[in-house]
Amino acid sequence: MKTLTVFTPTYNRAHTLTRVYDSLCRQTCNDFEWLVVDDGSTDNTRELVQGFIAAGNIDITYIYKENGGLYTGYNTAYLNIKTELNVCVDSDDFMPDDAVEVIVDEWKKRGSDKYAGILGLDFYAGTDTPIAGYFPQELKECYFLYLYIKNIHRGDSKQVMRTDLMRAVAPQVGFEGEKDFNPIYMLLQVCDKYPLLVLNKNLCYVDYQPNDSMSANIYRQYIRSPRSFAKCRIQEMQLKHNTYLNKVRSAIHYVSSCLITKDKDWLKNSPKKLLTLCVAPLGLMLYWLIRYKTRN
């Protein structure tokens, strides 16, 4: 049994998948499997991956599913991963040649059931530059949300997770017609209970694609998937490893999402009713901002 599964949710990204594959073929350690979850692609993704499998250079599993959005790809991955650890490498990103070796060695040295996994760095593709810089050298472990709320590291990072913990919170249950439900919803459930081991090394090169990523056009995502965003905000308001200020921010966003859905039970459904009521005017202002940003 391998130690690590690298999984890649993909949708119509045959033009970038070869770069992921090539980076995995160059790994200095073969203690991994590659799981490709095809979210209903209509290009030649299936044929491309079947060619990779036929070449026999690395262990590959290919799963095709109907299009449902990124979080459903994560659900499928967690249902099928058998290894102790897993890491998502997006279809437009790729790994440095020693990433698997670094991950496996670090987990064998420091890993235990006290930790959710390993937190490493993302680098900009084609550079030696970590996104938002390195972690503080003295930081050896960290709750994931602390990176943002304590201003430790504000850019993307790479999470290598224990499969048993992720499978325990999967599947992420979404809403019909809403595909923008961020799979960080599952990650936060696990990482509010367990810290991550901090590894100040590059685990992934990130190549941001214009217009079609989860991070692009965020205001339109608010409109397309308001119930999903409201569910995320409810979760954030209840996280143990959080700050009051961040709960305020979550409550404001919760109100705006409820206004988009015309949810009459917005106050009843909030886990922080007094806070939600107090920030309701700010939530209304955010709602009108979202409407203004998406007016076209």
DODREN-757767 format. One record per residue (C-alpha): residue number from 1; chain; x, z, y. Coordinates in steps of 0.02 Angstrom, whole numbers, plus 50000, padded with zeros to 5 digits. Each point is the difference from the previous one (the first is absolute). Example, Ala and Ser with C-alpha at 12.3 -4.5 7.8 and 13.67 -1.06 7.14 Angstrom:
BEGIN
+-------+------+-------+-------+-------+
| torti | firo |     X |     Z |     Y |
+-------+------+-------+-------+-------+
|     1 |    A | 50615 | 50390 | 49775 |
|     2 |    A | 50069 | 49967 | 50172 |
+-------+------+-------+-------+-------+
END
This chain:
BEGIN
+-------+------+-------+-------+-------+
| torti | firo |     X |     Z |     Y |
+-------+------+-------+-------+-------+
|     1 |    A | 50000 | 50000 | 50000 |
|     2 |    A | 50065 | 49951 | 50171 |
|     3 |    A | 50009 | 50128 | 50141 |
|     4 |    A | 49932 | 49897 | 50145 |
|     5 |    A | 49864 | 49873 | 50030 |
|     6 |    A | 50016 | 49889 | 50152 |
|     7 |    A | 49825 | 49937 | 50037 |
|     8 |    A | 49952 | 49860 | 50116 |
|     9 |    A | 49820 | 49971 | 50057 |
|    10 |    A | 49989 | 49820 | 50058 |
|    11 |    A | 49876 | 49876 | 50071 |
|    12 |    A | 50049 | 49819 | 50031 |
|    13 |    A | 50183 | 50043 | 50021 |
|    14 |    A | 50079 | 49881 | 49874 |
|    15 |    A | 50114 | 49943 | 50142 |
|    16 |    A | 50079 | 50174 | 50015 |
|    17 |    A | 49991 | 50067 | 49821 |
|    18 |    A | 50158 | 49912 | 49944 |
|    19 |    A | 50101 | 50105 | 50121 |
|    20 |    A | 49930 | 50160 | 49923 |
|    21 |    A | 50038 | 49933 | 49826 |
|    22 |    A | 50178 | 49948 | 50044 |
|    23 |    A | 50037 | 50172 | 50072 |
|    24 |    A | 49939 | 50083 | 49841 |
|    25 |    A | 50106 | 49884 | 49893 |
|    26 |    A | 50153 | 50056 | 50099 |
|    27 |    A | 49971 | 50186 | 49969 |
|    28 |    A | 50154 | 50096 | 49941 |
|    29 |    A | 49887 | 50105 | 49886 |
|    30 |    A | 49867 | 49929 | 49884 |
|    31 |    A | 49905 | 50164 | 49976 |
|    32 |    A | 49841 | 49926 | 50075 |
|    33 |    A | 49850 | 49887 | 49972 |
|    34 |    A | 49917 | 49884 | 50124 |
|    35 |    A | 49811 | 50002 | 50011 |
|    36 |    A | 49919 | 49860 | 50101 |
|    37 |    A | 49818 | 50031 | 50046 |
|    38 |    A | 49921 | 49837 | 50058 |
|    39 |    A | 49852 | 50036 | 50114 |
|    40 |    A | 49908 | 49837 | 49966 |
|    41 |    A | 50130 | 49878 | 50067 |
|    42 |    A | 49948 | 49818 | 50016 |
|    43 |    A | 50177 | 49930 | 50016 |
|    44 |    A | 50123 | 49978 | 49856 |
|    45 |    A | 50042 | 50185 | 49981 |
|    46 |    A | 49947 | 50005 | 49817 |
|    47 |    A | 50107 | 49852 | 49950 |
|    48 |    A | 50148 | 50064 | 50099 |
|    49 |    A | 49998 | 50172 | 49919 |
|    50 |    A | 49973 | 49925 | 49827 |
|    51 |    A | 50159 | 49903 | 50030 |
|    52 |    A | 50091 | 50162 | 50044 |
|    53 |    A | 49936 | 50079 | 49840 |
|    54 |    A | 50054 | 49850 | 49895 |
|    55 |    A | 50177 | 50012 | 50072 |
|    56 |    A | 50015 | 50173 | 49920 |
|    57 |    A | 50121 | 50071 | 50129 |
|    58 |    A | 49901 | 50160 | 50033 |
|    59 |    A | 49849 | 50088 | 49926 |
|    60 |    A | 49845 | 49936 | 50091 |
|    61 |    A | 49814 | 50036 | 49981 |
|    62 |    A | 49876 | 49888 | 50092 |
|    63 |    A | 49820 | 50054 | 50033 |
|    64 |    A | 49870 | 49890 | 50084 |
|    65 |    A | 49847 | 50079 | 50081 |
|    66 |    A | 49861 | 49947 | 50117 |
|    67 |    A | 50040 | 50015 | 50183 |
|    68 |    A | 49960 | 50173 | 50064 |
|    69 |    A | 50132 | 50048 | 50127 |
|    70 |    A | 50168 | 50089 | 49992 |
|    71 |    A | 49935 | 50169 | 49943 |
|    72 |    A | 49919 | 49922 | 49846 |
|    73 |    A | 50169 | 49929 | 49954 |
|    74 |    A | 50072 | 50176 | 50006 |
|    75 |    A | 49855 | 50061 | 49893 |
|    76 |    A | 50039 | 49869 | 49869 |
|    77 |    A | 50185 | 50042 | 50005 |
|    78 |    A | 49974 | 50186 | 49974 |
|    79 |    A | 49883 | 49964 | 49855 |
|    80 |    A | 50134 | 49897 | 49912 |
|    81 |    A | 50168 | 50080 | 50044 |
|    82 |    A | 50079 | 50092 | 49853 |
|    83 |    A | 50167 | 50054 | 50076 |
|    84 |    A | 50040 | 50169 | 50076 |
|    85 |    A | 50028 | 49930 | 50175 |
|    86 |    A | 49929 | 49856 | 50099 |
|    87 |    A | 50033 | 49915 | 50165 |
|    88 |    A | 49905 | 49864 | 50092 |
|    89 |    A | 50101 | 49852 | 50064 |
|    90 |    A | 49887 | 49883 | 50096 |
|    91 |    A | 49997 | 49815 | 49961 |
|    92 |    A | 50092 | 49957 | 50161 |
|    93 |    A | 50134 | 50135 | 49981 |
|    94 |    A | 50147 | 50021 | 49880 |
|    95 |    A | 50120 | 50131 | 49934 |
|    96 |    A | 50187 | 50021 | 50031 |
|    97 |    A | 50101 | 49967 | 49843 |
|    98 |    A | 50032 | 50184 | 49959 |
|    99 |    A | 49827 | 50069 | 50043 |
|   100 |    A | 49944 | 50035 | 49821 |
|   101 |    A | 50166 | 50081 | 49958 |
|   102 |    A | 49992 | 50110 | 50156 |
|   103 |    A | 49821 | 50054 | 49961 |
|   104 |    A | 50028 | 50039 | 49816 |
|   105 |    A | 50164 | 50093 | 50032 |
|   106 |    A | 49923 | 50104 | 50140 |
|   107 |    A | 49850 | 50048 | 49895 |
|   108 |    A | 50108 | 50050 | 49851 |
|   109 |    A | 50106 | 50109 | 50114 |
|   110 |    A | 49866 | 50084 | 50106 |
|   111 |    A | 49829 | 49954 | 49934 |
|   112 |    A | 49879 | 50129 | 49929 |
|   113 |    A | 49816 | 50042 | 49992 |
|   114 |    A | 50018 | 50085 | 50170 |
|   115 |    A | 50010 | 49831 | 50086 |
|   116 |    A | 49881 | 49854 | 50021 |
|   117 |    A | 50145 | 49878 | 49993 |
|   118 |    A | 50134 | 49928 | 50114 |
|   119 |    A | 49993 | 49947 | 50181 |
|   120 |    A | 50121 | 49862 | 50046 |
|   121 |    A | 50029 | 49879 | 50143 |
|   122 |    A | 49933 | 49827 | 50040 |
|   123 |    A | 50120 | 49881 | 50086 |
|   124 |    A | 49959 | 49848 | 50104 |
|   125 |    A | 50029 | 49844 | 49894 |
|   126 |    A | 50168 | 49919 | 50028 |
|   127 |    A | 50073 | 50150 | 50090 |
|   128 |    A | 50089 | 50165 | 49969 |
|   129 |    A | 49874 | 50087 | 50111 |
|   130 |    A | 49876 | 50130 | 49935 |
|   131 |    A | 49827 | 49990 | 50077 |
|   132 |    A | 49992 | 50142 | 50128 |
|   133 |    A | 50174 | 50056 | 49950 |
|   134 |    A | 50065 | 50118 | 49866 |
|   135 |    A | 49922 | 50164 | 49951 |
|   136 |    A | 50085 | 50156 | 50070 |
|   137 |    A | 50153 | 50034 | 49892 |
|   138 |    A | 49949 | 50180 | 49968 |
|   139 |    A | 49828 | 49950 | 49936 |
|   140 |    A | 49999 | 50016 | 49810 |
|   141 |    A | 49813 | 50008 | 49965 |
|   142 |    A | 49844 | 49972 | 50104 |
|   143 |    A | 49812 | 49993 | 49995 |
|   144 |    A | 49956 | 49819 | 50036 |
|   145 |    A | 49884 | 50030 | 50148 |
|   146 |    A | 50136 | 50102 | 50087 |
|   147 |    A | 50097 | 49839 | 50031 |
|   148 |    A | 49868 | 49949 | 50127 |
|   149 |    A | 49924 | 50160 | 50066 |
|   150 |    A | 50169 | 50086 | 50026 |
|   151 |    A | 50080 | 49841 | 50067 |
|   152 |    A | 50133 | 49999 | 49865 |
|   153 |    A | 49987 | 49815 | 49961 |
|   154 |    A | 49868 | 49886 | 50076 |
|   155 |    A | 50035 | 49838 | 49908 |
|   156 |    A | 49960 | 49934 | 49827 |
|   157 |    A | 50083 | 50085 | 49853 |
|   158 |    A | 50000 | 49974 | 49812 |
|   159 |    A | 49913 | 50122 | 49884 |
|   160 |    A | 50046 | 50007 | 49816 |
|   161 |    A | 49861 | 50098 | 49919 |
|   162 |    A | 49970 | 50094 | 49838 |
|   163 |    A | 49877 | 49897 | 49901 |
|   164 |    A | 49907 | 50148 | 49926 |
|   165 |    A | 49957 | 50066 | 50173 |
|   166 |    A | 49943 | 49832 | 50067 |
|   167 |    A | 49895 | 49964 | 49847 |
|   168 |    A | 49915 | 50169 | 50022 |
|   169 |    A | 49931 | 49950 | 50171 |
|   170 |    A | 49959 | 49820 | 49955 |
|   171 |    A | 49895 | 49899 | 50012 |
|   172 |    A | 49974 | 49998 | 50187 |
|   173 |    A | 49813 | 49972 | 50020 |
|   174 |    A | 49959 | 49884 | 50144 |
|   175 |    A | 49847 | 49917 | 50074 |
|   176 |    A | 49922 | 49833 | 49960 |
|   177 |    A | 50063 | 49864 | 50115 |
|   178 |    A | 50139 | 50107 | 50075 |
|   179 |    A | 50175 | 49943 | 49948 |
|   180 |    A | 50106 | 50088 | 50131 |
|   181 |    A | 49998 | 50173 | 49918 |
|   182 |    A | 50182 | 50055 | 50010 |
|   183 |    A | 50071 | 50063 | 49833 |
|   184 |    A | 50091 | 50135 | 50098 |
|   185 |    A | 49839 | 50095 | 49966 |
|   186 |    A | 50061 | 50035 | 49823 |
|   187 |    A | 50178 | 50035 | 50054 |
|   188 |    A | 49945 | 50133 | 50124 |
|   189 |    A | 49900 | 50091 | 49867 |
|   190 |    A | 50157 | 50020 | 49894 |
|   191 |    A | 50123 | 50027 | 50141 |
|   192 |    A | 49897 | 50140 | 50077 |
|   193 |    A | 50032 | 50100 | 49840 |
|   194 |    A | 50180 | 49953 | 49962 |
|   195 |    A | 50150 | 49957 | 50110 |
|   196 |    A | 50108 | 49846 | 49975 |
|   197 |    A | 50187 | 50001 | 49970 |
|   198 |    A | 50083 | 49916 | 50149 |
|   199 |    A | 50125 | 49862 | 49961 |
|   200 |    A | 50089 | 49928 | 50153 |
|   201 |    A | 50028 | 49830 | 49920 |
|   202 |    A | 49924 | 49827 | 50008 |
|   203 |    A | 49872 | 49970 | 49863 |
|   204 |    A | 49912 | 49847 | 50070 |
|   205 |    A | 50023 | 49857 | 50123 |
|   206 |    A | 49841 | 49971 | 50099 |
|   207 |    A | 49953 | 49831 | 50070 |
|   208 |    A | 49846 | 50021 | 50108 |
|   209 |    A | 49880 | 49853 | 49988 |
|   210 |    A | 49898 | 49950 | 50153 |
|   211 |    A | 49812 | 50024 | 50005 |
|   212 |    A | 49964 | 50039 | 49816 |
|   213 |    A | 50075 | 50170 | 49966 |
|   214 |    A | 49910 | 50168 | 49991 |
|   215 |    A | 50084 | 50049 | 50163 |
|   216 |    A | 49950 | 49844 | 50096 |
|   217 |    A | 49839 | 49987 | 50102 |
|   218 |    A | 49960 | 50185 | 49978 |
|   219 |    A | 49851 | 49994 | 50118 |
|   220 |    A | 49917 | 49865 | 49896 |
|   221 |    A | 50029 | 50105 | 49845 |
|   222 |    A | 49906 | 50143 | 50084 |
|   223 |    A | 49851 | 49882 | 50019 |
|   224 |    A | 50013 | 49923 | 49826 |
|   225 |    A | 50019 | 50164 | 49904 |
|   226 |    A | 49927 | 50143 | 50103 |
|   227 |    A | 49938 | 50105 | 49854 |
|   228 |    A | 50172 | 49992 | 49921 |
|   229 |    A | 50083 | 50058 | 50160 |
|   230 |    A | 49873 | 50140 | 50019 |
|   231 |    A | 50039 | 50058 | 49823 |
|   232 |    A | 50186 | 50002 | 50042 |
|   233 |    A | 49968 | 50104 | 50156 |
|   234 |    A | 49897 | 50126 | 49902 |
|   235 |    A | 50145 | 50019 | 49881 |
|   236 |    A | 50127 | 50019 | 50140 |
|   237 |    A | 49899 | 50138 | 50083 |
|   238 |    A | 50012 | 50100 | 49839 |
|   239 |    A | 50183 | 49979 | 49958 |
|   240 |    A | 50095 | 50163 | 49981 |
|   241 |    A | 50166 | 49934 | 50066 |
|   242 |    A | 49933 | 49939 | 50165 |
|   243 |    A | 49997 | 50053 | 50182 |
|   244 |    A | 49852 | 50041 | 50110 |
|   245 |    A | 50046 | 49859 | 50118 |
|   246 |    A | 49997 | 49873 | 49859 |
|   247 |    A | 49832 | 50067 | 49942 |
|   248 |    A | 49935 | 49970 | 50176 |
|   249 |    A | 50061 | 49820 | 49991 |
|   250 |    A | 49918 | 49980 | 49830 |
|   251 |    A | 49835 | 50069 | 50066 |
|   252 |    A | 50001 | 49878 | 50146 |
|   253 |    A | 50027 | 49854 | 49883 |
|   254 |    A | 49866 | 50068 | 49883 |
|   255 |    A | 49872 | 49999 | 50140 |
|   256 |    A | 50042 | 49821 | 50049 |
|   257 |    A | 49983 | 49941 | 49819 |
|   258 |    A | 49832 | 50087 | 49983 |
|   259 |    A | 49940 | 49915 | 50159 |
|   260 |    A | 50047 | 49831 | 49927 |
|   261 |    A | 49899 | 50037 | 49843 |
|   262 |    A | 49858 | 50080 | 50100 |
|   263 |    A | 50015 | 50153 | 49886 |
|   264 |    A | 49868 | 50125 | 50056 |
|   265 |    A | 50077 | 50136 | 49891 |
|   266 |    A | 50171 | 49990 | 50083 |
|   267 |    A | 50002 | 50183 | 50051 |
|   268 |    A | 49923 | 50063 | 49839 |
|   269 |    A | 50130 | 49908 | 49896 |
|   270 |    A | 50150 | 50058 | 50099 |
|   271 |    A | 50105 | 50139 | 49920 |
|   272 |    A | 50045 | 50061 | 50176 |
|   273 |    A | 49833 | 50000 | 50089 |
|   274 |    A | 50045 | 50096 | 50157 |
|   275 |    A | 50159 | 49899 | 50026 |
|   276 |    A | 49906 | 49838 | 49969 |
|   277 |    A | 49864 | 50046 | 50125 |
|   278 |    A | 50128 | 50046 | 50132 |
|   279 |    A | 50094 | 49835 | 49987 |
|   280 |    A | 49843 | 49892 | 49986 |
|   281 |    A | 50019 | 49932 | 50179 |
|   282 |    A | 50177 | 49944 | 49960 |
|   283 |    A | 49937 | 49921 | 49839 |
|   284 |    A | 49872 | 49904 | 50103 |
|   285 |    A | 50138 | 49939 | 50116 |
|   286 |    A | 50103 | 49942 | 49850 |
|   287 |    A | 49847 | 49911 | 49932 |
|   288 |    A | 49980 | 49901 | 50161 |
|   289 |    A | 50187 | 49960 | 50000 |
|   290 |    A | 49985 | 49931 | 49823 |
|   291 |    A | 49850 | 49896 | 50051 |
|   292 |    A | 50095 | 49934 | 50151 |
|   293 |    A | 50154 | 49956 | 49896 |
|   294 |    A | 49894 | 49906 | 49872 |
|   295 |    A | 49878 | 49916 | 50120 |
|   296 |    A | 50059 | 49826 | 49951 |
+-------+------+-------+-------+-------+
END
